[in-house]
Amino acid sequence: MTDHIAGAEGAPLSRPDLHTVLLELDRDVAADPAEVFDLLVTQLAPSDGHTKFAVYPQCLTAVMQGDWWYRGEYRVTAVPAGARVSYTVINVAQKQHTGGNLISKSTVAAAPDAFARRLDALEDSLRRE
């Protein structure tokens, strides 16, 4: 299992006091939660140089923070059928918070399809192992 916290100083586990949850998605995957988490972290690791990314293996959570308003949280939890992957999009803009709610609309609209594609790819990877 992933055993490090990468960039936690910029993407802390806790949300700031001022935040708005904009969208929550989840899907069950028929696999071990730790295995699902490791594959998910590999998929999520940003390469753009400005997105902050932190991995919290003790609670199977990965956090991404980018732009001025965006925070994405991925959590993996155990369920009877294997693992549940949850994705939450959060506005964490501290200044112009209302602007973050407005500008996020395209990201929120695209998120369900992007989440489904990400988990389809993850399940494909599990089948190949």
TILUMPA-644805 format. One record per residue: residue in three letters; x, y, z of N, C-alpha, C, O in turn. Coordinates in pm, whole numbers, padded with zeros to 5 digits. Example, Ala and Ser with C-alpha at 12.3 -4.5 7.8 and 13.67 -1.06 7.14 Angstrom:
+--------+--------+---------+--------+---------+----------+--------+--------+---------+--------+--------+---------+--------+
! residu ! n_east ! n_north !   n_up ! ca_east ! ca_north !  ca_up ! c_east ! c_north !   c_up ! o_east ! o_north !   o_up !
+--------+--------+---------+--------+---------+----------+--------+--------+---------+--------+--------+---------+--------+
!    ALA !  01319 !  -00569 !  00780 !   01230 !   -00450 !  00780 !  01320 !  -00330 !  00780 !  01424 !  -00332 !  00846 !
!    SER !  01285 !  -00225 !  00708 !   01367 !   -00106 !  00714 !  01290 !   00003 !  00787 !  01341 !   00114 !  00804 !
+--------+--------+---------+--------+---------+----------+--------+--------+---------+--------+--------+---------+--------+
//
This chain:
+--------+--------+---------+--------+---------+----------+--------+--------+---------+--------+--------+---------+--------+
! residu ! n_east ! n_north !   n_up ! ca_east ! ca_north !  ca_up ! c_east ! c_north !   c_up ! o_east ! o_north !   o_up !
+--------+--------+---------+--------+---------+----------+--------+--------+---------+--------+--------+---------+--------+
!    MET !  00084 !  -00118 !  00000 !   00000 !    00000 !  00000 !  00088 !   00124 !  00000 !  00200 !   00123 !  00052 !
!    THR !  00036 !   00228 ! -00058 !   00106 !    00356 ! -00058 !  00133 !   00396 !  00086 !  00043 !   00390 !  00170 !
!    ASP !  00256 !   00437 !  00115 !   00291 !    00463 !  00255 !  00351 !   00601 !  00275 !  00436 !   00620 !  00363 !
!    HIS !  00310 !   00696 !  00196 !   00366 !    00830 !  00210 !  00258 !   00936 !  00194 !  00150 !   00911 !  00139 !
!    ILE !  00289 !   01054 !  00242 !   00203 !    01170 !  00221 !  00280 !   01262 !  00128 !  00386 !   01313 !  00164 !
!    ALA !  00227 !   01282 !  00009 !   00294 !    01365 ! -00090 !  00229 !   01502 ! -00096 !  00110 !   01512 ! -00126 !
!    GLY !  00302 !   01603 ! -00067 !   00250 !    01739 ! -00079 !  00139 !   01772 !  00019 !  00053 !   01855 ! -00012 !
!    ALA !  00137 !   01709 !  00135 !   00029 !    01729 !  00229 !  00019 !   01873 !  00276 ! -00089 !   01918 !  00316 !
!    GLU !  00129 !   01947 !  00270 !   00125 !    02086 !  00314 !  00030 !   02169 !  00226 ! -00024 !   02269 !  00273 !
!    GLY !  00010 !   02131 !  00104 !  -00078 !    02206 !  00015 ! -00215 !   02145 ! -00003 ! -00306 !   02210 ! -00053 !
!    ALA ! -00230 !   02022 !  00037 !  -00358 !    01952 !  00024 ! -00384 !   01876 !  00153 ! -00376 !   01753 !  00156 !
!    PRO ! -00414 !   01948 !  00260 !  -00433 !    01883 !  00389 ! -00556 !   01793 !  00391 ! -00647 !   01807 !  00309 !
!    LEU ! -00556 !   01701 !  00483 !  -00669 !    01608 !  00496 ! -00797 !   01682 !  00534 ! -00905 !   01650 !  00483 !
!    SER ! -00786 !   01779 !  00622 !  -00905 !    01852 !  00665 ! -00938 !   01965 !  00568 ! -00849 !   02027 !  00509 !
!    ARG ! -01066 !   01989 !  00553 !  -01113 !    02099 !  00468 ! -01103 !   02230 !  00545 ! -01110 !   02231 !  00668 !
!    PRO ! -01087 !   02341 !  00473 !  -01090 !    02470 !  00544 ! -01231 !   02496 !  00598 ! -01328 !   02437 !  00550 !
!    ASP ! -01241 !   02583 !  00696 !  -01372 !    02614 !  00754 ! -01470 !   02663 !  00647 ! -01586 !   02622 !  00645 !
!    LEU ! -01424 !   02750 !  00560 !  -01509 !    02799 !  00452 ! -01493 !   02706 !  00332 ! -01390 !   02706 !  00265 !
!    HIS ! -01596 !   02627 !  00307 !  -01597 !    02537 !  00192 ! -01742 !   02503 !  00158 ! -01831 !   02510 !  00242 !
!    THR ! -01762 !   02466 !  00033 !  -01893 !    02424 ! -00013 ! -01877 !   02295 ! -00093 ! -01804 !   02292 ! -00192 !
!    VAL ! -01945 !   02189 ! -00050 !  -01946 !    02065 ! -00127 ! -02035 !   02087 ! -00248 ! -02152 !   02123 ! -00235 !
!    LEU ! -01978 !   02067 ! -00366 !  -02050 !    02092 ! -00490 ! -02106 !   01965 ! -00553 ! -02207 !   01970 ! -00624 !
!    LEU ! -02041 !   01852 ! -00528 !  -02083 !    01726 ! -00590 ! -02022 !   01610 ! -00515 ! -01907 !   01616 ! -00471 !
!    GLU ! -02100 !   01504 ! -00500 !  -02049 !    01380 ! -00440 ! -02092 !   01265 ! -00529 ! -02208 !   01252 ! -00566 !
!    LEU ! -01995 !   01181 ! -00564 !  -02019 !    01063 ! -00647 ! -01960 !   00942 ! -00579 ! -01863 !   00955 ! -00504 !
!    ASP ! -02016 !   00824 ! -00603 !  -01951 !    00702 ! -00555 ! -01990 !   00585 ! -00643 ! -02091 !   00586 ! -00714 !
!    ARG ! -01905 !   00483 ! -00636 !  -01928 !    00361 ! -00714 ! -01855 !   00247 ! -00646 ! -01744 !   00264 ! -00595 !
!    ASP ! -01919 !   00132 ! -00644 !  -01858 !    00013 ! -00585 ! -01773 !  -00060 ! -00687 ! -01806 !  -00067 ! -00806 !
!    VAL ! -01662 !  -00115 ! -00638 !  -01568 !   -00191 ! -00720 ! -01545 !  -00324 ! -00649 ! -01519 !  -00327 ! -00529 !
!    ALA ! -01555 !  -00431 ! -00722 !  -01539 !   -00565 ! -00663 ! -01391 !  -00600 ! -00651 ! -01338 !  -00678 ! -00729 !
!    ALA ! -01325 !  -00541 ! -00551 !  -01183 !   -00566 ! -00527 ! -01148 !  -00520 ! -00386 ! -01226 !  -00450 ! -00321 !
!    ASP ! -01032 !  -00561 ! -00341 !  -00982 !   -00523 ! -00209 ! -00963 !  -00370 ! -00202 ! -00904 !  -00311 ! -00292 !
!    PRO ! -01014 !  -00306 ! -00096 !  -01001 !   -00160 ! -00087 ! -00857 !  -00109 ! -00097 ! -00834 !  -00008 ! -00164 !
!    ALA ! -00762 !  -00174 ! -00034 !  -00623 !   -00128 ! -00041 ! -00569 !  -00136 ! -00184 ! -00497 !  -00046 ! -00228 !
!    GLU ! -00603 !  -00241 ! -00255 !  -00560 !   -00255 ! -00395 ! -00625 !  -00147 ! -00482 ! -00559 !  -00087 ! -00567 !
!    VAL ! -00753 !  -00122 ! -00460 !  -00823 !   -00017 ! -00534 ! -00758 !   00119 ! -00506 ! -00738 !   00198 ! -00598 !
!    PHE ! -00727 !   00146 ! -00380 !  -00666 !    00273 ! -00344 ! -00532 !   00292 ! -00413 ! -00504 !   00399 ! -00467 !
!    ASP ! -00449 !   00190 ! -00411 !  -00317 !    00202 ! -00475 ! -00330 !   00231 ! -00624 ! -00258 !   00316 ! -00676 !
!    LEU ! -00421 !   00163 ! -00692 !  -00441 !    00188 ! -00835 ! -00496 !   00329 ! -00857 ! -00455 !   00398 ! -00951 !
!    LEU ! -00588 !   00370 ! -00773 !  -00646 !    00502 ! -00786 ! -00541 !   00611 ! -00768 ! -00539 !   00708 ! -00845 !
!    VAL ! -00455 !   00597 ! -00669 !  -00349 !    00696 ! -00646 ! -00258 !   00706 ! -00768 ! -00218 !   00816 ! -00806 !
!    THR ! -00227 !   00594 ! -00828 !  -00144 !    00594 ! -00949 ! -00212 !   00673 ! -01060 ! -00147 !   00749 ! -01132 !
!    GLN ! -00344 !   00655 ! -01074 !  -00419 !    00729 ! -01176 ! -00425 !   00879 ! -01147 ! -00418 !   00961 ! -01239 !
!    LEU ! -00437 !   00913 ! -01021 !  -00462 !    01052 ! -00982 ! -00338 !   01140 ! -00980 ! -00349 !   01261 ! -01002 !
!    ALA ! -00223 !   01084 ! -00955 !  -00101 !    01163 ! -00935 ! -00085 !   01267 ! -01047 ! -00067 !   01231 ! -01163 !
!    PRO ! -00091 !   01395 ! -01011 !  -00086 !    01500 ! -01114 !  00056 !   01518 ! -01167 !  00155 !   01493 ! -01098 !
!    SER !  00062 !   01562 ! -01291 !   00193 !    01588 ! -01352 !  00200 !   01731 ! -01405 !  00291 !   01764 ! -01482 !
!    ASP !  00104 !   01815 ! -01366 !   00098 !    01950 ! -01420 !  00188 !   02051 ! -01348 !  00205 !   02163 ! -01396 !
!    GLY !  00244 !   02011 ! -01235 !   00336 !    02099 ! -01164 !  00272 !   02201 ! -01073 !  00343 !   02267 ! -00997 !
!    HIS !  00140 !   02218 ! -01078 !   00079 !    02316 ! -00988 ! -00032 !   02258 ! -00901 ! -00069 !   02320 ! -00800 !
!    THR ! -00085 !   02144 ! -00935 !  -00188 !    02082 ! -00851 ! -00122 !   02019 ! -00730 ! -00027 !   01942 ! -00743 !
!    LYS ! -00173 !   02053 ! -00614 !  -00121 !    01994 ! -00490 ! -00192 !   01860 ! -00469 ! -00312 !   01848 ! -00492 !
!    PHE ! -00116 !   01761 ! -00426 !  -00167 !    01625 ! -00415 ! -00114 !   01562 ! -00288 !  00005 !   01569 ! -00260 !
!    ALA ! -00202 !   01502 ! -00211 !  -00161 !    01436 ! -00088 ! -00230 !   01301 ! -00078 ! -00346 !   01286 ! -00116 !
!    VAL ! -00156 !   01205 ! -00027 !  -00206 !    01069 ! -00009 ! -00205 !   01037 !  00139 ! -00103 !   01053 !  00206 !
!    TYR ! -00318 !   00994 !  00189 !  -00334 !    00959 !  00330 ! -00374 !   00812 !  00340 ! -00492 !   00780 !  00352 !
!    PRO ! -00275 !   00723 !  00334 !  -00306 !    00579 !  00330 ! -00377 !   00527 !  00454 ! -00451 !   00429 !  00446 !
!    GLN ! -00357 !   00592 !  00569 !  -00419 !    00544 !  00692 ! -00572 !   00549 !  00683 ! -00640 !   00475 !  00754 !
!    CYS ! -00625 !   00636 !  00598 !  -00771 !    00644 !  00583 ! -00812 !   00630 !  00436 ! -00922 !   00670 !  00397 !
!    LEU ! -00723 !   00574 !  00354 !  -00749 !    00549 !  00212 ! -00812 !   00672 !  00145 ! -00917 !   00664 !  00082 !
!    THR ! -00744 !   00785 !  00162 !  -00792 !    00911 !  00108 ! -00681 !   00980 !  00030 ! -00566 !   00982 !  00073 !
!    ALA ! -00717 !   01037 ! -00083 !  -00626 !    01119 ! -00162 ! -00694 !   01253 ! -00187 ! -00814 !   01259 ! -00214 !
!    VAL ! -00616 !   01361 ! -00176 !  -00671 !    01496 ! -00190 ! -00591 !   01570 ! -00297 ! -00468 !   01567 ! -00299 !
!    MET ! -00665 !   01637 ! -00385 !  -00604 !    01721 ! -00487 ! -00658 !   01862 ! -00469 ! -00778 !   01881 ! -00452 !
!    GLN ! -00569 !   01961 ! -00474 !  -00611 !    02100 ! -00472 ! -00540 !   02173 ! -00584 ! -00418 !   02167 ! -00597 !
!    GLY ! -00620 !   02242 ! -00664 !  -00565 !    02315 ! -00776 ! -00650 !   02437 ! -00805 ! -00758 !   02455 ! -00748 !
!    ASP ! -00601 !   02518 ! -00893 !  -00667 !    02645 ! -00922 ! -00688 !   02721 ! -00792 ! -00615 !   02697 ! -00695 !
!    TRP ! -00781 !   02809 ! -00787 !  -00802 !    02888 ! -00666 ! -00923 !   02842 ! -00588 ! -00943 !   02885 ! -00474 !
!    TRP ! -01003 !   02755 ! -00646 !  -01126 !    02714 ! -00578 ! -01137 !   02563 ! -00560 ! -01209 !   02518 ! -00472 !
!    TYR ! -01067 !   02484 ! -00643 !  -01092 !    02340 ! -00655 ! -01024 !   02256 ! -00548 ! -00906 !   02274 ! -00517 !
!    ARG ! -01100 !   02164 ! -00493 !  -01048 !    02057 ! -00408 ! -01124 !   01931 ! -00448 ! -01247 !   01932 ! -00453 !
!    GLY ! -01052 !   01825 ! -00475 !  -01113 !    01696 ! -00505 ! -01066 !   01595 ! -00402 ! -00946 !   01582 ! -00376 !
!    GLU ! -01159 !   01525 ! -00343 !  -01127 !    01422 ! -00243 ! -01173 !   01287 ! -00295 ! -01288 !   01270 ! -00337 !
!    TYR ! -01083 !   01192 ! -00291 !  -01115 !    01053 ! -00326 ! -01098 !   00969 ! -00200 ! -00994 !   00975 ! -00134 !
!    ARG ! -01200 !   00891 ! -00168 !  -01194 !    00802 ! -00052 ! -01233 !   00662 ! -00097 ! -01322 !   00643 ! -00180 !
!    VAL ! -01165 !   00566 ! -00039 !  -01200 !    00426 ! -00064 ! -01239 !   00365 !  00071 ! -01165 !   00375 !  00168 !
!    THR ! -01355 !   00303 !  00074 !  -01402 !    00237 !  00196 ! -01442 !   00094 !  00164 ! -01476 !   00061 !  00050 !
!    ALA ! -01436 !   00010 !  00265 !  -01476 !   -00129 !  00249 ! -01628 !  -00140 !  00248 ! -01697 !  -00077 !  00329 !
!    VAL ! -01678 !  -00221 !  00157 !  -01820 !   -00256 !  00151 ! -01827 !  -00406 !  00130 ! -01727 !  -00466 !  00092 !
!    PRO ! -01942 !  -00469 !  00153 !  -01950 !   -00615 !  00138 ! -01901 !  -00667 !  00003 ! -01844 !  -00776 ! -00005 !
!    ALA ! -01925 !  -00591 ! -00103 !  -01885 !   -00637 ! -00237 ! -01740 !  -00602 ! -00271 ! -01694 !  -00637 ! -00380 !
!    GLY ! -01668 !  -00536 ! -00181 !  -01530 !   -00499 ! -00210 ! -01496 !  -00361 ! -00160 ! -01468 !  -00342 ! -00042 !
!    ALA ! -01499 !  -00263 ! -00252 !  -01459 !   -00126 ! -00217 ! -01558 !  -00027 ! -00276 ! -01612 !  -00048 ! -00385 !
!    ARG ! -01581 !   00079 ! -00204 !  -01659 !    00191 ! -00256 ! -01562 !   00307 ! -00275 ! -01492 !   00348 ! -00182 !
!    VAL ! -01560 !   00360 ! -00397 !  -01478 !    00476 ! -00429 ! -01571 !   00597 ! -00431 ! -01671 !   00600 ! -00503 !
!    SER ! -01537 !   00697 ! -00351 !  -01616 !    00820 ! -00344 ! -01531 !   00936 ! -00392 ! -01411 !   00943 ! -00364 !
!    TYR ! -01593 !   01026 ! -00464 !  -01527 !    01146 ! -00514 ! -01612 !   01266 ! -00476 ! -01733 !   01268 ! -00502 !
!    THR ! -01551 !   01365 ! -00415 !  -01620 !    01485 ! -00373 ! -01550 !   01606 ! -00433 ! -01428 !   01620 ! -00421 !
!    VAL ! -01626 !   01694 ! -00497 !  -01574 !    01820 ! -00551 ! -01616 !   01930 ! -00456 ! -01734 !   01942 ! -00421 !
!    ILE ! -01518 !   02011 ! -00414 !  -01542 !    02111 ! -00310 ! -01486 !   02245 ! -00353 ! -01375 !   02254 ! -00406 !
!    ASN ! -01563 !   02350 ! -00331 !  -01516 !    02487 ! -00350 ! -01447 !   02529 ! -00220 ! -01512 !   02540 ! -00116 !
!    VAL ! -01317 !   02553 ! -00226 !  -01242 !    02596 ! -00108 ! -01190 !   02739 ! -00121 ! -01100 !   02781 ! -00049 !
!    ALA ! -01247 !   02814 ! -00215 !  -01205 !    02953 ! -00231 ! -01232 !   03030 ! -00103 ! -01344 !   03030 ! -00052 !
!    GLN ! -01130 !   03093 ! -00052 !  -01145 !    03169 !  00071 ! -01186 !   03314 !  00040 ! -01261 !   03375 !  00116 !
!    LYS ! -01137 !   03367 ! -00070 !  -01181 !    03498 ! -00119 ! -01267 !   03469 ! -00241 ! -01240 !   03375 ! -00316 !
!    GLN ! -01367 !   03546 ! -00260 !  -01456 !    03528 ! -00375 ! -01516 !   03387 ! -00377 ! -01520 !   03322 ! -00482 !
!    HIS ! -01562 !   03341 ! -00262 !  -01619 !    03207 ! -00252 ! -01738 !   03188 ! -00347 ! -01752 !   03083 ! -00410 !
!    THR ! -01822 !   03289 ! -00356 !  -01937 !    03281 ! -00446 ! -01890 !   03266 ! -00590 ! -01951 !   03194 ! -00669 !
!    GLY ! -01780 !   03333 ! -00625 !  -01724 !    03318 ! -00759 ! -01678 !   03176 ! -00786 ! -01692 !   03127 ! -00898 !
!    GLY ! -01625 !   03110 ! -00684 !  -01586 !    02970 ! -00698 ! -01705 !   02881 ! -00727 ! -01696 !   02789 ! -00807 !
!    ASN ! -01818 !   02909 ! -00663 !  -01939 !    02832 ! -00690 ! -01984 !   02851 ! -00835 ! -02033 !   02756 ! -00897 !
!    LEU ! -01968 !   02971 ! -00888 !  -02011 !    02998 ! -01025 ! -01915 !   02938 ! -01128 ! -01957 !   02875 ! -01224 !
!    ILE ! -01786 !   02959 ! -01107 !  -01688 !    02914 ! -01207 ! -01675 !   02762 ! -01210 ! -01626 !   02706 ! -01308 !
!    SER ! -01718 !   02696 ! -01106 !  -01704 !    02550 ! -01096 ! -01806 !   02474 ! -01180 ! -01794 !   02352 ! -01193 !
!    LYS ! -01903 !   02540 ! -01236 !  -02014 !    02472 ! -01303 ! -01968 !   02375 ! -01412 ! -02021 !   02264 ! -01421 !
!    SER ! -01871 !   02413 ! -01494 !  -01827 !    02323 ! -01601 ! -01753 !   02202 ! -01544 ! -01767 !   02091 ! -01595 !
!    THR ! -01674 !   02224 ! -01440 !  -01604 !    02113 ! -01376 ! -01703 !   02015 ! -01314 ! -01690 !   01894 ! -01329 !
!    VAL ! -01802 !   02069 ! -01245 !  -01904 !    01985 ! -01182 ! -01984 !   01910 ! -01288 ! -02014 !   01792 ! -01270 !
!    ALA ! -02018 !   01975 ! -01397 !  -02095 !    01910 ! -01504 ! -02016 !   01796 ! -01568 ! -02075 !   01694 ! -01606 !
!    ALA ! -01885 !   01812 ! -01582 !  -01801 !    01711 ! -01646 ! -01763 !   01597 ! -01551 ! -01722 !   01491 ! -01597 !
!    ALA ! -01775 !   01619 ! -01422 !  -01724 !    01524 ! -01323 ! -01787 !   01384 ! -01329 ! -01713 !   01286 ! -01319 !
!    PRO ! -01918 !   01369 ! -01344 !  -01974 !    01233 ! -01345 ! -01916 !   01146 ! -01458 ! -01884 !   01029 ! -01436 !
!    ASP ! -01903 !   01203 ! -01577 !  -01847 !    01126 ! -01688 ! -01699 !   01096 ! -01665 ! -01654 !   00984 ! -01691 !
!    ALA ! -01623 !   01194 ! -01617 !  -01481 !    01173 ! -01590 ! -01461 !   01068 ! -01481 ! -01372 !   00984 ! -01490 !
!    PHE ! -01544 !   01072 ! -01377 !  -01537 !    00975 ! -01268 ! -01568 !   00835 ! -01321 ! -01497 !   00740 ! -01288 !
!    ALA ! -01670 !   00821 ! -01402 !  -01705 !    00691 ! -01460 ! -01592 !   00637 ! -01546 ! -01559 !   00518 ! -01537 !
!    ARG ! -01531 !   00721 ! -01629 !  -01419 !    00677 ! -01713 ! -01300 !   00635 ! -01627 ! -01234 !   00535 ! -01656 !
!    ARG ! -01272 !   00712 ! -01522 !  -01160 !    00678 ! -01432 ! -01182 !   00541 ! -01368 ! -01090 !   00460 ! -01363 !
!    LEU ! -01303 !   00516 ! -01321 !  -01329 !    00388 ! -01255 ! -01339 !   00273 ! -01355 ! -01304 !   00160 ! -01322 !
!    ASP ! -01386 !   00300 ! -01476 !  -01382 !    00198 ! -01581 ! -01238 !   00155 ! -01606 ! -01208 !   00036 ! -01615 !
!    ALA ! -01148 !   00253 ! -01617 !  -01005 !    00223 ! -01639 ! -00947 !   00147 ! -01520 ! -00867 !   00055 ! -01539 !
!    LEU ! -00986 !   00185 ! -01400 !  -00937 !    00117 ! -01281 ! -00983 !  -00029 ! -01281 ! -00904 !  -00119 ! -01252 !
!    GLU ! -01110 !  -00052 ! -01313 !  -01161 !   -00190 ! -01319 ! -01094 !  -00270 ! -01430 ! -01069 !  -00390 ! -01413 !
!    ASP ! -01065 !  -00207 ! -01543 !  -00991 !   -00274 ! -01649 ! -00853 !  -00316 ! -01601 ! -00808 !  -00427 ! -01631 !
!    SER ! -00785 !  -00230 ! -01526 !  -00654 !   -00262 ! -01471 ! -00663 !  -00380 ! -01374 ! -00575 !  -00467 ! -01374 !
!    LEU ! -00766 !  -00383 ! -01294 !  -00784 !   -00495 ! -01199 ! -00805 !  -00627 ! -01272 ! -00755 !  -00730 ! -01229 !
!    ARG ! -00878 !  -00624 ! -01382 !  -00904 !   -00747 ! -01459 ! -00777 !  -00800 ! -01523 ! -00763 !  -00921 ! -01541 !
!    ARG ! -00684 !  -00710 ! -01559 !  -00560 !   -00752 ! -01625 ! -00459 !  -00809 ! -01526 ! -00367 !  -00879 ! -01567 !
!    GLU ! -00476 !  -00781 ! -01399 !  -00378 !   -00829 ! -01299 ! -00392 !  -00976 ! -01273 ! -00318 !  -01032 ! -01193 !
+--------+--------+---------+--------+---------+----------+--------+--------+---------+--------+--------+---------+--------+
//
